[in-house]
């Protein structure tokens, strides 16, 4: 009986080992195939793209499959209880938000966001950035509002400097910021390696004593999104884009940062209470 049991255990161990070897072989094959595909794409590029190229369509000849998935962000057919990808007038659905945001630009207009391909169109459509608003309401807004909306932003920052970009008016960049969120926002055009194209993220980690250039490829998959999908504020008269991470990533840490800086997003027009409004702290909550 004991001999038969040991024989059964041996076969089980053998089968388990073979399964592990098979999975590892498939993984190695996948990695090898992926590396070969990358090498093939890089070696057979049809278009040379350099530096901070913002025109997304130039990437299509070299990376047709990736470009196709990007164009799918134009889709607005999905709707659900939790927004979907259609532009819905939230203030119409929830008029109480007009009172909650009284004195803040969101009380003027707030539609749920659509896909990346609609970034520029939606920015030009919203009432939150235009000149009709008074200074008390926060408008006209600074060019900082463009920061996460286009691969033209790194190009302009390289041209005039990030500080000068931020302190310009939103309307001053209208002729330059024309391409919606796309390839060059997260990838090096020459080889499509992941990269950080916005200074705010680099500066935030630097203040914590961390070097983003030493991030692993896996970490970069999150960090390229963290350039924009974060809590942030416009610091000082120059409206310098800043992430409030100096004390940490929790709600309490960021609130302590704001309290120390004496910052509030707006003062409520009715109660005159200083209020903080979280933007979209996706990276901090992930």
Buried (B, 14 or more C-beta within 10 A) or exposed (E): EEEEEEEEEEEEEEEEEEEEEEEEEEEEEEEEEEEEEEEEBEEEEEEEBEEBBBBBEBBBEBBEEBBEEBBEBBEBEEEEEEBBBBBBEBBEEEEEBBEBBBBBBBBBBBBBBBBBBBBBEBBEBBBBBBEEBEEEBBBBBBBBBBBBBBBBBBBBBEEBEBEEBBBBBBEBBBEBBEBBBBBBBBBBBEEBEBBBBBBBBBBBBEEEEEEBEEBEEEEBEBBBBBBBBBBBBBBEEBBBBBBBBBBBBEBEBBBBBBEEBEBBBBBBBEEEEEBBEEEBBBBBEE
